[in-house]
Amino acid sequence: MATDPSHFALVARQLLRGKVTPFLGAGVNLSGRAQGGAWERGRNLPSGGELAAYLAESYAYPESDRDLLRVSQYVDVELGEGVLYEELRGLFAARYEPTVLHAILAAAVPMLRAAGAPQQVLVTTNYDDLMEQALDAAGEAFDLLWYEAKRLDPNCGRFIHRAPDGTTTAIERPNEWAGIDLTARPAVLKLHGAVAAQPEGDSFVITEDNYIDYLALTDVATQIPKVMQDPLRNSHFLFLGYSLRDWNLRVILSRIWGQQKLTLNSWSVQLGATPLDEKLWASRGHVDIVAEDVADYATALKAALDACAGALPAA
């Protein structure tokens, strides 16, 4: 059953008011892939399951399961974090084309500017740089923040900021830091780390120990700069490429909001949602499931944005 066009008009209107925060998951990168097509380095990014299978086969993982956290932990323990990082960089630093969704979110930047609305905080748990590529291709400056996960790094547990001029800063006092201006440009917030311009900047929350640290040693919510917390807590969320069956997303939501439910209605774009998905989303607040392929959803949203742009009064 096709999604009611009024949904896209509503989301577009709120997005162009600066009231929607896109939340990009791994499913976004699969949206442009041909049905049944396999991943290929430099052409298609792997899913979590494909990445786990690749690492397991490459490093003679001795068990039958293919859980990404467990397989990554095995590589880390047997060969060291450096080997795991080198392998992940080889995969994620290869050149991939941004999807239609990334391009559409980048194209919304001048629309928000024309409307006088705050720019987007583009949140993702993906390691790749497709959102950054899309913004670069659109000629838009942006701020980039990523979580530092390397155990021996002195900034482990903090967020690192890269300004549009390329300078990087560890955010030591997130409640006081004001290094971004959402009235001027968007910000990309990478909650699970990122592949960086240089190998020494890479960061990946991917092993079991990484997740234990994420849960036990770091209060991630307090490390997100306060200047970004208000948009995150007072926004509609547009979850793309996620299922709440992915427990790592539940960890993130719990860390950012605790037991507090989302205060504004939000949406999760996913095919094949189950009754369990519906119950899990309901436990986080009013989150409607939109049964659409992410690429199809993005195309419909772009049409709604084009129709809405110029019709809104300046904020």
C-alpha positions in Angstrom: 0.0 0.0 0.0 1.5 3.3 -1.1 2.2 5.9 1.5 -0.3 8.8 1.7 1.2 11.8 -0.2 0.1 14.0 2.8 2.9 12.3 4.8 5.6 13.6 2.5 4.1 17.0 2.5 4.0 17.1 6.3 7.6 15.8 6.6 8.9 18.3 4.0 7.2 21.2 5.7 8.6 20.4 9.0 12.1 19.7 7.6 12.1 23.1 5.9 11.3 24.6 9.2 14.4 23.0 10.7 12.3 20.7 12.8 13.3 17.2 11.4 16.5 15.4 12.3 17.4 12.6 9.8 19.0 9.5 11.4 20.8 7.4 8.9 21.4 3.7 9.4 23.2 1.0 7.4 20.1 0.3 5.4 20.5 3.6 3.6 23.6 2.4 1.8 21.8 -0.7 0.5 18.9 1.4 -0.9 20.5 1.9 -4.3 21.7 -1.6 -4.8 20.1 -3.9 -7.3 17.8 -6.5 -5.7 19.9 -9.5 -4.8 23.1 -7.7 -5.7 26.2 -8.4 -3.6 28.6 -5.8 -2.2 31.7 -5.0 -4.1 34.7 -2.9 -2.8 34.6 0.5 -4.4 31.1 0.0 -5.8 28.7 -1.1 -3.0 29.2 -0.7 0.7 28.7 -3.9 2.7 25.8 -4.6 5.1 26.7 -5.5 8.7 26.2 -9.2 7.8 28.3 -9.0 4.7 31.1 -7.2 6.6 31.0 -9.9 9.3 31.2 -12.7 6.7 34.1 -11.0 4.9 36.1 -10.5 8.1 35.3 -14.1 9.2 36.5 -15.6 5.9 39.6 -13.3 5.7 40.8 -14.1 9.2 39.8 -17.7 9.7 37.2 -17.0 12.3 36.7 -20.4 14.0 33.1 -20.2 15.0 29.9 -20.7 12.9 28.1 -17.5 13.8 28.6 -14.3 11.8 27.9 -11.7 14.4 29.8 -8.5 13.4 30.7 -7.5 17.0 32.0 -11.0 17.8 33.9 -11.4 14.6 35.5 -7.9 14.9 36.4 -8.8 18.5 38.1 -11.9 17.3 40.3 -10.0 14.8 41.1 -7.4 17.5 42.1 -10.0 20.1 44.1 -12.3 17.7 45.9 -9.6 15.6 45.4 -6.3 17.3 43.3 -3.1 16.8 45.7 -1.9 14.2 45.0 -4.8 11.9 41.3 -4.4 12.3 41.5 -0.7 11.6 43.6 -1.2 8.5 41.1 -3.7 7.2 38.1 -1.4 7.9 39.9 1.5 6.3 40.6 -0.4 3.2 36.8 -1.1 2.9 35.3 2.2 3.9 37.9 4.6 2.5 37.3 3.3 -1.0 35.3 5.6 -3.2 31.6 5.0 -3.2 28.9 7.1 -4.8 26.4 8.8 -2.4 22.9 7.5 -2.7 19.9 9.5 -3.8 19.0 10.1 -0.2 22.4 11.7 0.6 22.0 14.0 -2.4 18.5 15.0 -1.4 19.6 15.9 2.2 22.5 17.9 0.8 20.1 19.7 -1.6 17.9 20.7 1.4 20.7 22.9 2.8 20.1 25.9 0.5 16.3 25.4 0.9 16.7 25.8 4.7 18.9 28.8 4.2 16.3 30.5 1.9 13.6 29.8 4.5 15.7 31.3 7.3 15.5 28.0 9.2 18.2 26.3 11.3 20.3 23.8 9.4 20.1 20.1 9.9 22.0 17.9 12.4 22.5 14.8 10.2 23.0 11.9 12.6 24.4 8.5 11.5 25.9 5.3 12.9 27.6 4.6 9.6 31.4 4.8 9.3 31.4 5.8 5.6 31.7 9.4 4.3 28.8 9.4 1.8 27.0 12.2 3.5 30.1 14.3 3.6 30.7 13.6 -0.1 27.2 14.7 -1.0 27.6 18.0 0.9 31.0 18.6 -0.8 29.4 17.8 -4.2 26.7 20.4 -3.5 29.3 23.0 -2.6 28.1 23.2 1.0 30.3 23.8 4.0 29.6 21.6 7.1 30.8 20.7 10.5 31.8 17.0 11.2 31.7 15.4 14.6 32.7 11.8 15.3 33.1 9.6 18.4 36.6 8.6 19.2 36.7 4.8 20.0 40.4 3.9 20.0 41.2 2.6 23.4 44.7 4.0 23.7 43.7 7.4 22.3 43.7 10.1 25.0 40.4 11.4 23.6 38.7 8.0 23.7 35.0 8.6 24.7 35.0 12.1 23.4 33.7 13.6 20.1 36.2 15.1 17.7 35.2 18.2 15.6 36.4 18.9 12.1 35.7 22.5 11.0 35.1 23.4 7.3 38.7 24.5 7.0 39.9 21.0 8.0 41.1 21.8 11.5 40.2 19.2 14.2 39.5 19.7 17.9 38.7 17.3 20.7 35.6 18.5 22.5 36.7 18.4 26.2 33.9 20.5 27.7 30.8 19.7 25.6 28.5 21.9 27.8 30.7 24.9 27.1 31.8 24.2 23.5 30.1 26.3 20.8 32.2 25.5 17.8 29.3 25.1 15.4 26.6 27.5 14.2 23.5 25.7 12.9 22.1 29.0 11.6 25.0 29.0 9.1 25.7 25.4 8.1 24.7 21.8 8.8 26.5 19.4 11.0 27.1 15.7 10.5 27.2 13.7 13.8 28.7 10.3 13.6 27.8 8.3 16.7 29.9 5.2 15.9 33.0 6.9 14.6 34.1 7.5 11.1 36.7 6.8 8.4 38.8 9.9 8.4 40.8 11.8 5.8 44.0 10.3 7.4 44.3 6.8 8.9 45.3 8.2 12.3 41.9 9.8 12.6 39.9 6.7 11.9 37.5 5.5 14.7 35.2 2.5 14.7 32.7 1.4 17.4 32.5 -2.2 16.1 33.9 -4.8 18.6 32.2 -6.2 21.7 34.7 -4.2 23.9 33.8 -1.0 22.0 30.2 -1.5 22.9 31.0 -2.3 26.5 33.0 0.9 26.7 30.1 2.8 25.0 27.7 1.4 27.6 29.8 1.3 30.8 32.6 3.8 30.5 31.2 6.7 28.6 27.9 8.6 29.0 27.6 9.4 25.3 24.8 11.8 25.8 26.9 14.1 28.0 29.7 14.1 25.4 27.4 15.4 22.6 27.9 19.2 22.7 25.1 21.1 24.3 24.7 23.3 21.2 23.5 20.1 19.5 21.4 18.6 22.3 18.5 21.0 22.0 17.9 20.1 18.3 18.2 16.4 19.1 15.7 16.6 21.9 13.2 19.0 20.3 12.9 17.6 16.8 10.9 15.1 14.8 13.2 12.2 13.9 13.3 10.5 10.5 14.9 7.1 11.0 16.1 5.7 7.7 17.6 2.3 7.3 17.0 1.1 10.9 15.0 -1.4 12.7 14.7 -1.4 16.5 15.5 -5.0 16.4 19.1 -3.6 15.9 19.9 -3.5 19.6 22.8 -1.0 19.0 20.2 1.6 17.9 18.3 1.0 21.2 21.6 1.5 23.0 22.0 4.9 21.3 18.5 6.0 21.9 18.8 5.0 25.6 22.1 6.8 25.9 20.8 10.0 24.4 17.3 10.2 25.9 17.4 7.7 28.8 13.9 6.6 29.6 12.4 9.8 28.2 10.2 9.2 25.2 10.5 11.3 22.1 8.4 14.4 22.6 7.5 15.0 18.9 6.0 12.5 16.5 8.7 10.7 14.4 8.9 8.2 11.6 10.8 5.1 10.8 11.2 4.2 7.1 11.6 0.4 6.8 10.2 -2.5 4.9 9.1 -5.7 6.5 8.3 -4.3 9.9 7.0 -6.8 12.4 4.6 -6.4 15.4 7.7 -6.5 17.6 9.1 -3.5 15.6 5.9 -1.6 16.2 6.0 -2.3 20.0 9.7 -1.4 20.3 9.1 1.9 18.5 6.0 2.6 20.6 8.1 2.2 23.7 10.2 5.2 22.5 7.3 7.5 21.8 5.0 8.1 18.9 7.0 6.7 16.0 5.1 5.7 12.9 6.5 3.0 10.7 6.5 4.0 7.0 6.6 0.8 4.8 8.8 2.2 2.0 12.1 1.4 0.4 14.5 4.1 1.4 15.3 5.1 -2.2 11.6 5.3 -3.1 10.9 7.3 0.0 13.8 9.7 -0.7 12.5 10.4 -4.2 9.0 11.1 -3.0 10.4 13.4 -0.2 12.4 15.3 -2.8 9.2 16.0 -4.8 7.5 17.2 -1.7 10.5 19.4 -0.7 10.5 21.0 -4.2 6.8 21.7 -3.9 7.1 23.1 -0.5 10.2 25.3 -1.0 9.4 28.9 -1.6 5.9 28.5 -0.2 7.0 28.8 3.4 7.4 32.2 5.1 10.9 33.0 6.4 11.3 31.6 9.9 
